[in-house]
Amino acid sequence: MANSEHLTILMQGGKAWTEWRQRHPSTRPDLSGIKLMGRVGDEPPKGDLSSADLSEANLMGATLWNLNMHSARLRGADARNADLRSSNFRGADLSGANLRNAALNGAELERANLRNANLSGARLYQVDCTQADFTDAVLSSSDLRGVVFNSTILEGVDLTSATLGGTVFADVDLKGIKNLTTCQHVAPSTIGIDTLYRSGGKLPEVFLRKAGIPETMIAYARSLTEHPFNFYSCFISYSAKDNLFCERVYADLLASNVRVWRFPENATWGESMWEEIDQGIKSYDKLVVVCSENALHSVPVLREIERALQREEREGRNILFPVRIDDYIFEKWEHARKSDVVAKVIGDFRGWDRGAVKYRESFERLLKTLQSATTEKPPEVGR
């Protein structure tokens, strides 16, 4: 249930709420289970609801446009027919929420969690859904014109009779979408080459044709099915003190046609940087961690290891690929997650700078492991 003090202040209006939040910047407002239906007072409530807990809230038909809901928790909220236009839901948890027929035009949904949400009939005109998670969400009869799906998770999404036009599908896997051929196309959409790759060419030709894809590209998509290959991206986590080693591995992975990014642990760690790393761990297929003594003393690196292991537990496949350049991980590292990390085959690059043959052998083993399609846990530790 909602905190009565927080609810009383909210109902006093936008000015009182804003002043209270400025005085209590670290407090997460507890508005769980509140009923805020219809119009509130003479105008929509305005202000900062970032990080607020609105789980199971009843917002049915509420006018709540232009709110800051960044990182808010709205699990299981009932927002049917709500007016949520231009609100900021970046990083918000809307899993299981009922957004049927809600107005979300111009809203921000980057990195939002919408797993199992019901957005049937919702209006998402020109909404940025970059790196959001729509797993098993219902988007039937929704307005998706101008929506940007960039590195968005769309597994199991129901698009029955959804309206597309100017919709962007960039670096997404479309093969797990339900009823893709029933979409209504009012204008051409953009389907990236990376999307065709990730979808393995397994997209209905009628969908591609109605989306405005040229016949030559449709034929190209068919060839991906006939000659499939492993398409993945890789993120390298490391300590800047090990930069020489990381630069060499990074360059060799690029030369081996691997899409790879890297980020040193000593970058400027403001909120935007944490968000950038979170995006990486969420969207990249594989995480290579240089498990040196330097790196395993780094809070950002440890945080990335934890996020990768959480993804493994959730998705049932290998995400984390540790490599070592010293013996610290086995001999001296003490951490709650040590057993999970050392249970893997750890790439052995000790002595990498003393001999090209040793380095090359280790790199080829790493590359082969990354390219493997298996989801089985490695049976033994590479010590």
C-alpha positions as CSV (number, residue, x, y, z in Angstrom):
1,M,0.0,0.0,0.0
2,A,1.1,3.6,-0.6
3,N,2.8,5.7,2.0
4,S,0.1,8.0,3.3
5,E,2.4,10.9,3.7
6,H,3.7,10.6,0.1
7,L,0.1,10.3,-1.2
8,T,-1.0,13.4,0.8
9,I,1.8,15.5,-0.6
10,L,1.1,14.3,-4.2
11,M,-2.5,15.3,-4.0
12,Q,-1.6,18.8,-2.9
13,G,-0.4,19.5,-6.4
14,G,2.6,19.9,-8.5
15,K,4.3,22.7,-6.6
16,A,4.1,21.0,-3.2
17,W,5.3,17.7,-4.7
18,T,8.2,19.3,-6.4
19,E,9.3,21.1,-3.3
20,W,9.1,17.9,-1.2
21,R,11.1,15.9,-3.8
22,Q,13.8,18.6,-3.8
23,R,14.0,18.4,0.0
24,H,14.1,14.5,-0.1
25,P,16.1,13.6,-3.3
26,S,17.1,10.2,-2.0
27,T,13.6,9.1,-1.0
28,R,11.8,6.6,-3.3
29,P,8.2,7.7,-3.2
30,D,5.9,4.8,-2.3
31,L,2.7,5.2,-4.2
32,S,2.0,1.5,-4.7
33,G,-1.6,0.5,-5.1
34,I,-2.9,4.1,-5.3
35,K,-6.0,5.0,-7.2
36,L,-5.5,8.0,-9.5
37,M,-8.3,7.6,-12.0
38,G,-9.5,10.4,-14.3
39,R,-8.5,14.0,-14.1
40,V,-6.9,15.2,-10.8
41,G,-7.9,18.8,-9.9
42,D,-8.0,21.4,-12.7
43,E,-5.0,20.1,-14.5
44,P,-2.9,17.0,-15.0
45,P,-0.4,16.4,-12.1
46,K,3.0,17.5,-13.2
47,G,6.3,16.9,-11.6
48,D,9.0,14.3,-10.8
49,L,7.9,10.7,-10.2
50,S,11.3,9.3,-11.1
51,S,12.1,6.1,-9.2
52,A,8.6,6.2,-7.6
53,D,7.0,2.9,-6.7
54,L,3.6,2.7,-8.4
55,S,3.3,-1.0,-8.5
56,E,-0.3,-2.3,-8.8
57,A,-1.5,1.4,-9.1
58,N,-4.9,2.1,-10.6
59,L,-4.3,4.8,-13.2
60,M,-7.2,3.9,-15.5
61,G,-8.2,6.9,-17.6
62,A,-5.8,9.2,-15.7
63,T,-4.4,12.3,-17.4
64,L,-0.7,12.1,-16.6
65,W,1.1,13.6,-19.6
66,N,4.6,15.1,-19.5
67,L,5.7,13.4,-16.3
68,N,9.2,12.3,-15.3
69,M,8.8,8.6,-14.6
70,H,12.5,7.7,-15.2
71,S,13.3,4.4,-13.4
72,A,9.8,4.3,-11.8
73,R,8.3,1.0,-10.8
74,L,4.8,0.3,-12.4
75,R,4.7,-3.5,-12.2
76,G,1.2,-4.7,-12.7
77,A,-0.2,-1.1,-12.9
78,D,-3.6,-0.6,-14.5
79,A,-3.2,2.3,-16.9
80,R,-6.0,1.4,-19.4
81,N,-7.0,4.5,-21.5
82,A,-4.6,6.6,-19.5
83,D,-3.1,9.7,-21.2
84,L,0.7,9.3,-20.8
85,R,1.8,11.4,-23.7
86,S,5.4,12.8,-23.7
87,S,6.2,11.2,-20.3
88,N,9.7,9.9,-19.6
89,F,9.6,6.2,-18.8
90,R,13.3,5.6,-19.5
91,G,14.5,2.6,-17.5
92,A,11.1,2.2,-15.9
93,D,9.6,-1.2,-14.9
94,L,6.3,-1.6,-16.6
95,S,6.3,-5.4,-16.6
96,G,2.8,-6.9,-16.5
97,A,1.2,-3.5,-16.7
98,N,-2.1,-3.0,-18.5
99,L,-1.7,-0.2,-21.0
100,R,-4.6,-1.2,-23.2
101,N,-5.6,1.8,-25.3
102,A,-3.2,4.1,-23.5
103,A,-1.9,7.2,-25.2
104,L,1.9,7.1,-25.2
105,N,2.6,9.4,-28.1
106,G,6.0,11.0,-27.9
107,A,6.8,9.1,-24.7
108,E,10.4,7.9,-23.9
109,L,10.6,4.1,-23.4
110,E,14.4,3.6,-23.8
111,R,15.5,0.6,-21.7
112,A,12.1,0.2,-20.2
113,N,10.9,-3.2,-19.0
114,L,7.6,-4.1,-20.7
115,R,7.7,-7.8,-20.3
116,N,4.2,-9.3,-20.4
117,A,2.7,-5.9,-20.6
118,N,-0.7,-5.4,-22.5
119,L,-0.4,-2.5,-25.0
120,S,-3.3,-3.7,-27.2
121,G,-4.7,-0.6,-29.0
122,A,-2.1,1.7,-27.4
123,R,-0.9,4.7,-29.3
124,L,2.9,4.7,-29.5
125,Y,3.3,7.2,-32.3
126,Q,7.0,8.3,-32.6
127,V,8.1,6.6,-29.4
128,D,11.8,5.7,-28.9
129,C,11.9,2.1,-27.6
130,T,15.7,1.7,-27.9
131,Q,16.9,-1.3,-25.9
132,A,13.5,-1.8,-24.2
133,D,12.3,-5.3,-23.3
134,F,8.9,-6.3,-24.8
135,T,9.2,-10.0,-24.2
136,D,5.8,-11.6,-24.5
137,A,4.1,-8.2,-24.6
138,V,0.8,-7.7,-26.5
139,L,0.8,-5.0,-29.1
140,S,-2.2,-6.0,-31.1
141,S,-4.0,-3.2,-32.9
142,S,-1.5,-0.7,-31.5
143,D,-0.2,2.3,-33.4
144,L,3.5,1.8,-34.0
145,R,4.0,4.5,-36.7
146,G,7.4,6.2,-36.3
147,V,8.4,3.9,-33.4
148,V,12.1,3.2,-33.1
149,F,12.9,-0.4,-32.2
150,N,16.7,-0.3,-31.8
151,S,18.3,-3.3,-30.1
152,T,14.9,-3.9,-28.6
153,I,13.9,-7.4,-27.3
154,L,10.8,-8.5,-29.1
155,E,10.7,-12.2,-28.4
156,G,7.1,-13.5,-28.2
157,V,5.5,-10.1,-29.0
158,D,2.0,-10.2,-30.5
159,L,1.7,-7.7,-33.3
160,T,-1.7,-8.8,-34.6
161,S,-3.1,-6.0,-36.8
162,A,-0.6,-3.4,-35.4
163,T,-0.2,-0.3,-37.6
164,L,3.3,0.3,-39.0
165,G,4.7,3.1,-41.1
166,G,8.1,4.8,-40.7
167,T,8.8,2.2,-38.1
168,V,12.5,1.5,-37.5
169,F,13.6,-2.1,-36.8
170,A,17.4,-1.8,-36.2
171,D,19.5,-4.6,-34.7
172,V,16.5,-6.6,-33.6
173,D,15.4,-10.2,-33.9
174,L,12.0,-10.4,-35.6
175,K,11.7,-14.2,-36.1
176,G,10.0,-14.7,-32.7
177,I,7.2,-12.2,-33.2
178,K,3.6,-13.5,-33.4
179,N,1.3,-12.6,-36.3
180,L,3.8,-10.4,-38.1
181,T,2.0,-10.9,-41.4
182,T,-1.2,-9.3,-40.1
183,C,0.4,-5.9,-39.5
184,Q,-1.2,-3.0,-41.4
185,H,1.4,-0.9,-43.4
186,V,0.4,2.7,-44.0
187,A,3.9,3.7,-45.2
188,P,7.3,2.1,-45.8
189,S,9.3,1.1,-42.7
190,T,13.1,0.7,-42.1
191,I,14.4,-2.8,-41.6
192,G,18.2,-2.8,-41.0
193,I,20.7,-5.3,-42.4
194,D,21.6,-6.2,-38.9
195,T,17.9,-7.1,-38.3
196,L,17.9,-9.3,-41.3
197,Y,21.0,-11.0,-40.0
198,R,19.7,-11.4,-36.5
199,S,16.4,-12.8,-37.8
200,G,18.4,-15.4,-39.9
201,G,16.4,-14.4,-43.0
202,K,13.4,-16.2,-41.4
203,L,10.9,-13.3,-42.1
204,P,7.7,-13.6,-44.1
205,E,8.2,-12.2,-47.6
206,V,4.8,-10.5,-47.5
207,F,5.9,-8.6,-44.4
208,L,9.1,-7.4,-46.0
209,R,7.3,-6.5,-49.2
210,K,4.6,-4.5,-47.5
211,A,7.3,-2.7,-45.4
212,G,8.7,-1.5,-48.7
213,I,11.8,-3.7,-48.8
214,P,13.1,-4.0,-52.4
215,E,12.9,-7.4,-54.1
216,T,16.7,-7.6,-54.3
217,M,16.9,-7.3,-50.5
218,I,14.1,-9.8,-50.0
219,A,16.1,-12.3,-52.1
220,Y,19.1,-11.5,-50.0
221,A,17.1,-12.2,-46.8
222,R,16.3,-15.6,-48.3
223,S,20.0,-16.3,-48.8
224,L,20.6,-15.9,-45.1
225,T,18.3,-18.9,-44.5
226,E,20.0,-20.9,-47.1
227,H,23.5,-20.1,-45.8
228,P,23.1,-19.3,-42.1
229,F,26.0,-18.1,-39.9
230,N,26.5,-17.1,-36.4
231,F,25.9,-13.4,-36.0
232,Y,26.8,-12.0,-32.6
233,S,28.2,-9.0,-30.8
234,C,30.8,-8.9,-28.0
235,F,31.6,-6.5,-25.2
236,I,35.0,-6.4,-23.5
237,S,35.2,-5.4,-19.8
238,Y,38.7,-4.7,-18.4
239,S,40.9,-2.4,-16.3
240,A,42.6,0.4,-18.0
241,K,45.8,-0.8,-16.4
242,D,45.6,-3.8,-18.8
243,N,45.0,-1.6,-21.8
244,L,47.8,-3.0,-24.0
245,F,46.4,-6.5,-23.8
246,C,42.8,-5.4,-24.3
247,E,43.8,-3.4,-27.4
248,R,45.4,-6.4,-29.0
249,V,42.4,-8.7,-28.3
250,Y,40.0,-6.0,-29.5
251,A,41.9,-5.5,-32.8
252,D,42.2,-9.2,-33.4
253,L,38.4,-9.7,-32.8
254,L,37.6,-6.9,-35.2
255,A,39.9,-8.5,-37.8
256,S,38.0,-11.8,-37.3
257,N,34.7,-10.1,-38.2
258,V,33.4,-9.9,-34.7
259,R,31.3,-6.9,-33.7
260,V,33.1,-5.8,-30.6
261,W,33.0,-2.9,-28.2
262,R,35.1,-2.1,-25.1
263,F,34.9,0.2,-22.2
264,P,37.6,0.8,-19.6
265,E,36.6,0.6,-15.9
266,N,38.2,4.0,-15.2
267,A,35.9,6.0,-17.5
268,T,33.9,8.9,-16.2
269,W,31.3,7.1,-14.1
270,G,28.4,9.4,-14.0
271,E,24.8,8.3,-14.3
272,S,24.9,8.4,-18.1
273,M,28.0,6.2,-18.1
274,W,26.3,3.6,-15.9
275,E,23.3,3.6,-18.3
276,E,25.7,3.1,-21.2
277,I,27.3,0.0,-19.6
278,D,23.9,-1.3,-18.6
279,Q,22.8,-1.0,-22.2
280,G,25.9,-2.9,-23.3
281,I,25.4,-5.8,-20.9
282,K,21.7,-6.0,-21.9
283,S,22.1,-5.8,-25.6
284,Y,25.4,-7.5,-26.5
285,D,25.4,-11.3,-26.9
286,K,28.6,-12.0,-25.1
287,L,30.7,-10.4,-22.4
288,V,34.5,-11.0,-22.3
289,V,36.0,-10.0,-19.0
290,V,39.7,-9.7,-18.5
291,C,39.9,-11.2,-15.0
292,S,43.2,-9.8,-13.9
293,E,44.1,-8.6,-10.4
294,N,43.6,-5.0,-11.6
295,A,40.1,-5.8,-13.0
296,L,38.9,-7.9,-10.1
297,H,39.5,-4.9,-7.8
298,S,37.3,-2.7,-9.9
299,V,33.7,-2.1,-8.8
300,P,32.5,-1.4,-12.4
301,V,34.0,-4.7,-13.7
302,L,32.5,-6.7,-10.8
303,R,29.1,-5.1,-11.5
304,E,29.3,-6.1,-15.1
305,I,30.2,-9.7,-14.1
306,E,27.1,-9.8,-11.9
307,R,24.8,-8.4,-14.6
308,A,26.2,-11.0,-17.1
309,L,25.6,-13.9,-14.7
310,Q,22.1,-12.7,-14.0
311,R,21.4,-12.7,-17.7
312,E,22.8,-16.3,-17.9
313,E,20.4,-17.4,-15.2
314,R,17.5,-15.7,-16.9
315,E,18.2,-16.7,-20.5
316,G,19.8,-20.1,-20.0
317,R,22.8,-19.5,-22.2
318,N,26.4,-18.4,-21.9
319,I,26.9,-14.7,-21.7
320,L,30.1,-14.4,-19.7
321,F,33.5,-15.5,-21.1
322,P,36.3,-14.8,-18.6
323,V,40.0,-14.7,-19.6
324,R,43.0,-14.3,-17.4
325,I,46.5,-12.9,-17.8
326,D,47.6,-13.7,-14.2
327,D,46.8,-16.2,-11.5
328,Y,44.8,-13.8,-9.2
329,I,41.4,-15.2,-10.0
330,F,42.3,-18.7,-8.7
331,E,44.8,-18.0,-6.0
332,K,43.7,-14.8,-4.2
333,W,40.3,-13.6,-5.5
334,E,37.6,-13.7,-2.8
335,H,34.1,-13.0,-4.0
336,A,30.5,-14.3,-3.6
337,R,30.4,-15.0,-7.4
338,K,33.8,-16.7,-7.6
339,S,32.4,-20.2,-7.9
340,D,30.2,-19.2,-10.8
341,V,33.0,-17.6,-12.7
342,V,35.7,-20.3,-12.2
343,A,33.1,-23.0,-13.1
344,K,33.7,-21.8,-16.7
345,V,36.5,-22.5,-19.0
346,I,38.7,-19.5,-18.5
347,G,40.8,-18.4,-21.4
348,D,44.5,-18.6,-20.4
349,F,46.5,-15.7,-21.8
350,R,49.3,-15.7,-19.3
351,G,52.5,-14.8,-20.9
352,W,50.7,-13.2,-23.8
353,D,53.4,-10.5,-24.2
354,R,56.3,-13.0,-24.3
355,G,55.5,-15.1,-27.3
356,A,53.3,-14.7,-30.4
357,V,52.6,-18.4,-30.7
358,K,51.3,-18.7,-27.2
359,Y,49.1,-15.6,-27.6
360,R,47.7,-16.8,-31.0
361,E,46.8,-20.3,-29.7
362,S,44.9,-18.7,-26.8
363,F,43.2,-16.2,-29.1
364,E,42.1,-18.9,-31.5
365,R,40.6,-20.9,-28.6
366,L,38.7,-17.8,-27.4
367,L,37.4,-17.0,-30.9
368,K,36.2,-20.6,-31.3
369,T,34.4,-20.4,-28.0
370,L,32.7,-17.2,-28.8
371,Q,31.6,-18.5,-32.2
372,S,30.2,-21.6,-30.7
373,A,26.4,-21.8,-30.8
374,T,26.1,-24.2,-27.8
375,T,24.3,-23.0,-24.7
376,E,25.7,-25.8,-22.5
377,K,27.8,-24.8,-19.5
378,P,31.5,-25.8,-20.1
379,P,32.2,-29.1,-18.2
380,E,35.5,-28.2,-16.7
381,V,37.7,-25.3,-15.6
382,G,40.6,-24.3,-17.7
383,R,43.3,-23.9,-15.1
